[in-house]
Amino acid sequence: MIADTIRMIFEYQIQEDRRLWNKAIMTLPEPAFKVDTGYSWGSLQCECAHVVDVMHASLERLHGIKHTTVAVTMDDPSREQVRAAWDRVEARWRRYMAELDDQQFTREIDIVYRDTAMTTPVWQTIFHVFNHNTLHRAEMRQLIAAIGGSAGADLGFVDYCLAISG
């Protein structure tokens, strides 16, 4: 039951990430993706690369990898390269979430975060990803507005729940 609820929240997150990518980020001219606005990570390019890197590293931690890597390995990635990395990481998250059960959700894992070793339950890492993505979707919307684009707002979670319940 817990895992089913978490999967539902995960699907909401993925839907909102994809909606932002498809309706706002991918519709901008390519140069706009790299404009440094001075806000948050500076550019959409850096912001998006950061988010996908955290999603990737968090998933590695859930699989027991203590010294994580990044998903975006190039120095000046195009929007399509960042999106491709995002899609690969999202697909791995989908596989992980499909196999998650209630017992795994509460399982403790050893992780290293910012050079600090700790033990934490799986659910904390998953919720960190949810909160992190929500924060950065809002920051991406601000970056898009700063360069003259339009990104709308997240579909409210209650609206999402009502929509999927029929």
WOZIJO-V296560 format. One line per field, one symbol per residue. ss: DSSP state (A for helix, B for strand, O for the rest). psi: psi as a letter, one per 30 degrees, with the letter a starting at -180 (. if undefined). A space follows every 10 residues. Layout:
ss = ???
psi = ???
This chain:
ss = OAAAAAAAAA AAAAAAAAAA AAAAAOOOOA AAAOOOOOBO OBOAAAAAAA AAAAAAAAAA AAOOOOOOOO OOOOOOOOAA AAAAAAAAAA AAAAAAAAAO OAAAAAOBBB BBBOOBBBBB BAAAAAAAAA AAAAAAAAAA AAAAAAOOOO OOOOOOAAAA AAAAAO
psi = eeeeeeeeee eeeeeeeeee eefeefflke effgkjfgkc gdleeeeeee eeeeeeeeee efggjejlal ejfleiklee eeeeeeeeee eeeeeeeefk leeeefkklk lkjhgkklkl leeeeeeeee eeeeefeeee eeeeefgglk falkkkeeee eeeff.
